[in-house]
Amino acid sequence: MGTSKKMGLWFGLICAVPFLMVLGNSMLFPIFPKLQAEIGVSELQTSMIVTAFSVPAGMLIPLAGYLSDHFGRKPVMVPGVAIFGIGALIAGLAITFLGKGAFPGILAGRVVQGIGAAGMSQLAMALTADIYQGKARARALGMIEAGNGLGKVVSPISGAVVGLFLWWLPFYIFFALSVPLTALLWLIVKEPDVERSREPIKAYMGKVKGVFDRKGRSLGTVLLSGGVGLFILFGTLFYLSEVLEKTYKVPPITVGFILALPVGAMALTSYLVGLYLQNRQRQAKTGVWLGLLVVTAVMVTNGFSADRWILFGAISVMGVGGGFVLPSLNLLITSSTEPEERGMITSLYGGVRFIGVALGPPIFGLLMRFGHRPLFWTAAGLVLAASLLALWLVEPGQMLQNRSTSGRGRRERDPVFPLGRKAKVR
C-alpha cells in the first residue's frame, strides 16, 4: 500500500473513534419516548441514561490523558474503544433479559461505556495533533470535528429508523461497530515518534501546572467555552426529543431528521472552518466568540417564540454557531502545549465537554417545567457570558505558541496533508 493511502487509512480510522463515541449518545435520543413507554421510566430517569455515560467519562478523561502522555495514545485509546463496546453489550443484554426491570442494567452498561469513552475522542484528537502540525493541523482537526458532527447527523436518523422496529437495537449496533474498529486501530494505525513524558507524576503535574501558570486565563476560558457549547447542544437535543413527539405529535422518523438539522449544519461548518483556519490560525479566537454569539441569538429567538417552524430554523442556525466554535477550540487546545503534556490538556478539555453533555439533558429537563422562555433565556445568558469572556480573555498568540507551531522540531512531507507533518511513525 502506498504511503499516501496508508496515511489516509490511518486518519480515517482515527476519525471513526469520535464518530462511534458520538453514536453512543445521539443515536439514543429518538428512542427515548419508546424506551420510557417500554420500561416505565420518567423523563428525568431517561436523562440519566445520558448522564450515566458522560459523568464517568468526564471524571476519567484526565487519567486517560496522563496515561497516554506516558505510554502513548494507542495503548489507551484502543482498549477504550473495546470497553465502550462491552458497556453497550451489557445495556443491550439487560433489555433483552430483564424487560421492564432493565433500567439499572442499562445504567450500569452506560457507566461502562463512559469509562471506555474516556480514552476515545480526546485521545484521537491528541494523536491527530501529534501527527500533524502547523497549517495541516487546523485542517485535520476540522475534519476530526466534522467526523464528530457526522456521527451526530447519522445517529438521530438511524436511531429513529431503528426505533420504528427494534428500539433496543442501537446498543447492539454500538457493540458490533466497536469490535472491528478495535482490531483495525491496533493492527493498522501507527503512532508518530514523539517525546513521551518519563517523569514521576509529581514532576509531570508540575509541568501541566506550568502550562496553566503561563496560559491560565486563555486556557480556562477555552475549557469553559467547550463545556458551555456541549451543554447547550445536548440540552437542546434532549428538549427537541421530548417536545417534538409529545407536544407537536411529530412522527419518530421525522424527529430523527429534525434532530439531524443542527448537527448536520455543525458538521459542514466545522469542516469549512477547519479549512479556513489552515492559513488563519489566529482567527480561532474569533471563531469561538462569534460562534457562541450566534448560539446566544438562537436561544433568545427560541425564547420569544414557541412556533415550531421558527424553532426548526433556529436550531439549524445553532449548528452553524457550534461549527465555528468547536474546531476553533480544538486548534487552540491542541496547540497550547507540547506533545509530552498534550494528552492531559486535551483530556481536561474533553472532560469539560463531557460534563457539559452530562448536565445538559437533566438541567434542560428541569427548566422545561417552567416553560420555554425561562429555559431558553437562561441558556442565552450563559452562552452570552461565555462569548464575552472568550472575546475578552483568550489570547490566540499565547495559545498557539509552542515548539509544534513555531516551526522548530523535525518535519517531513505529509502524504495526506502536504502542508506538514511532524516526526516519523513507529
N, C-alpha and C positions, 0 to 999 in steps of 0.2 A: 504494500500500500504506500502511495506517495506521501511525502511529509505533509503536504497541504491537506490531503484527505484525512490523514491520521489526526492532525490537529483539529480539523473540523469535527471529526467524530468525538474527540475528547471534549471539545467545548459543547457539543450537542448533549452529551451525557451529563455534563456539569449543569447545563440549563434544565435538564429533566429533573434535577433534585428539587429546586424550588417549585417547579411545576407540580410535582407529585405532592409536596407538602401543602400547597395551596388547595389541592383537591380535598385534603383532609378536613378542611373546614367548609369551604364554599360549596362543595357538592351536596352538603347535608342540608343547607338552608331550604331548598324547595320541598324536602321530605319532612320537615319539622311538623307541619299540621297533621300529616298522616301518622307520624310517629306518636304525636300526642294522643290521637284517637285510638291507635292500636294498643299502646301500653298504658294509657291512662295517666299522663303526667301533665303538669301545668306549664304555662308559658315560662315561668321563672325556672322550673326544673329543666325545661328544654334548653334554655340559655346556658345552663350549667354544662351541657354537652360540649359547648364551645370553650367554656372557661376551664373545664377539666383537662382539655388538651393544651390550652395556652399557658396556664399558670406553671405547671412543671417545666414546660419548655422555657419559659421566661426565667425561671429560677436556675435552671441547669445550664443555660447557654454560656454564662461566664466560665463555668468549669470546662465545658467543651472547648471554648476558646483557649483557655490555659493549656489544656492537653494538646491541642492542635499546634500551638506555638512551640511545644517541646518535642512532640513526636511526629508532627506532620498533619496535614489536613485529611488525607485519605484514611489513615488508621482510625480516625474519629468519625468521619463522615459516612463511610461505608457501613460500619455497624449501626450507625444512627438510622440509615435507611432500612436496614433489616429489622431493627426494633420497632420502627414505625409500622412496618407491615405486620409484625406479630401482634401489636396492640389492636390493629384493625381486625385481625382474625379473632382475637378474644371478644371484641364487641359483637362481631357477627355471630359467633357461636353462642353467645349469651342470648341473642334474639332468637336464634334457631331452637335452642333447647329450653329456654326459660319462659318464653312467651311474655305474658303481662308482668312477670317478675324480673324482666331483663334489665330494668333501669340501673341497678347497682353494677351489673356486669358491663353494661355499656360505658358507664363512668370509669370503671376500672380499666377497660380497654383503651379508653381515650387518654387516661393518665399515662399508660404505657406508650401510646402513640406520641404524646407530648414529650416524654423522655427521649424517644428516638429523634423527634423533630429538633431537639436542642442541638444536635450535631449535623443538621442538614443545610438549610437555606443560607445561613450566615457563613458557614464554612465554604459553601460553594462560591459565595461572594469573595471571601478571603482568598480562596485558591485562584479565582479569576484575577484578582489584584496581584497575586504573586507572579502569575504568568505574564500578564500584560501591564505595560506602564505607559506614562505619557498620554498621547492622543488616543492610542489604541485602547487604553484602559477605560476611558469615558465611553467609547462605543461598546466595548464588551459588557460593561456594567449596565448600559442601557438595554442591551439585549437580554441580560440576566433578568432585569426588572420587567422587560416585555414578556419573557417566558413566564415569570411570576403572574403577570397580568393575564396572559393567555390561559393559564390554569384557572384564573377567576372567571374568564369568559366561558370556557368549555364546561366548567363544573356545574354552574346552576342549570344550564340547558340539559346536560347529560343527567344531572340529578333529577330534574323534572321528568325527563323521558323515562328513566329507570323507575322512578317513583310511581308512574302510572301502572306498573306491573308488579314489581317486587321492591317495596320501599326500603328494605333492609340490604339490598344487593350492593350499594356503594361500599360497605365495609369490606366485603369480599373482593371488590374491584381494587381497593387500596392494597390489599394483600397480594393479589395477583400481579399488580404492576411493580410492587417493591421487590419481588423475587428476581426477575431478570435484571432490573436496574442495579441491585446489589452486586450481582455477579459481573455485569459489564463494567461497572465502576472499578471493581477490584482488579479485573483482568486486563483492562484496556487503558484506563487513564493513568498517566504518569505525572508525578509531581515535579515542579521545577526545583533545581538545586539551589535553594536559597538558604540564608542563615537561619538556624533554629536556636532558640534560647536553651542554654545548658546550665543556667544559673539556678541556685536554690530559690525556692518560692519567695522568700523574703526579698532577695535582690531583684527578682523578676517583678514583683509587685511594686517595688521601689521605682523601677523604670516605667511601669504603667502609670504610677502616680506622677512621675515626672512629665509625662505627656499631658496630664490634666493640669499640672502646675503651669506649663507653658501655654496651653491652648484651652484652658478650662472654660472660659466664657463662650467661646465659639463651639467647642465640643459639647458642652452641656446643652446649649440651645439647639444644636443639631439633633442630639438624642431626644430632647423634648419634642421637637417637631415631628420626628418619626413616630413617637408614641401617640401624639395627638392625631396625626394623619390616619393611622390604622384604627384608632379608637372611633373616629368619625366614620370611616369606611365600613367597618364591620357592624357598628351600631346601626348605621343606615340600612345595610343589607338585612339585618335582623328585623328592623322596623318594616321594611318592604315585605319580607316573607310573611309577616303577621297580617298586615293590613290589606295586601292585595287580594288574598283569598278570602279572608274573613269579612272585610269591610266592603271591598269593591267587587267581590264574587268573581275574581279573575280565575280562569281555569289554570290548573297546575302547570301545564306545559307553557302557557303564556307567561306565567310567573317566572319560569326559568329564563325566557328570552328577555323579560324586563330586567331581571337581576343582572343579566349579561351586559346591559347598556352601559352602566358606569364603568365596569371593569374592562369592557372592550375598548371604550374611549381611553381608559387609563393605559392599557397595553400599547395601543397605537401611539399615543402621545409619548410614553416612556421611550419607545424605540426612536422616535424622531428627536426627542430631546437629547438622547444619548449621542445621536449623530451630530447634533448641533454643538454639544459640549466638547467634541473632539478638539476643535480649534479655539474654543472659548471657555476654557475650564473655570476661569474666574467668574463667569456668569452663573455658576452653580448657586451662588447666594441669591441671585435674582430669581432663579427657578424655584427656590424654596419659599421666599416670602410672597412672590407673586402667585404661585400655585395655592398657597394657603389663603390668600386673599380671595381668589376665585371660589374656593370651598366656602369661605365665610359668606360671600354673596349668595351662594346656593342655599345655605342654611337660613339666611334671612328671608329669601324668597319663599321657601317652603313654610316658614313661619307665618307669612302673610296670607297664604292661600292653601286651601285643602283640596283644590281641584286636581283630579288625578292626572290630567294631561300636563298641567304645569309641573306636577311632581315628577312625571316621567322625563320631561325635558330637562328639568333642573338637575336631576341625578346624573344625567348624561354629561352635563357640563361639569359636575363634581368630579367625574372621572378624568376629564381633561386637566383639572386642577391637580389631582393626585398624580397624573402623569408628568407634570412639571416638578412636583415635589420629590418623589421617590428616587429617580435616577440622579437628581442633583445631590440629595443626601448621601446616596451610595458613593458617589465620587468623592465628596468631602470626607466621609468617614474612612474609606479605604486608603485615601491618600494622606491621611493625617499622621501616619506613623510608619515605622519600618516593619519589614516582614516578621521580625522576631517578636514584635508585640501586636501585630495586626490582628491575629486571631482573637485576642482578648478584647481589643477595642471594637472590632466588628461584631463580636458576640455580645458585648454590652449593648450595642445598637440594636441587635436582633432581640435581646431580652426586653428592651423598652418597647419595641414593636409588638412583641408577643403580649406584653402587659396591656397595651392598647387594644389588641384583639380580644384579650380576656375580659376587659372591663366594658367594652362597647356594648355587647348584647344585653347583659344584665342591667346596666345603667340606663340604656335606652328603653329597656322593658319597664323599668320603674318609672321613668319620666313619661312614658306613654299614658300612664294613669291620670296625668294632669292635662292631657290634651297636646295637640301637635304644636301649638305656639310655644308653650314653655319648653317643650322638647327641643325644637329647632333653634329657638333663640338662645337657649343655654349653650347649645353646641356652637352657635355662631360666635358667642362671646369668647368661648375657649379657643376657637381657631383664630379669631382676630388677635387675641393676645399672643398666640404663638407666632403669627405672621409679623407682628410689630417687634417682638423680641428678635426674630431672625433678621429683620431689617436693621435693627439697632446693634446687635451683639456679634453676629457672625462676621469674621474676617477671613475671606477666602484665601488671601495671600498667606496667612498663617496656617490655615488648614491644609493647604496644598504644598507646604514646604517640607520635604524630606528627601532622602537620597534617591528614592524611586522616581520622584517627579522633577528633581532638579537636574537630572541628566547624568549624574555620577553613577558608577556601578557598571557591570557588564551588560552589554546589549548584543543582540544579533537579529538578523532579519526574521520577521514574523511571517510564516507562510499563510496564516489566516488573516491577520490584520497587519499589513506590511509596515504600518507606522511604528512598530517597535515592540519587542518582547524581551523580557529580562531572563538572563541566565540560560542554563542548559536544563534538560529534563533527565531525570534518573530513570 
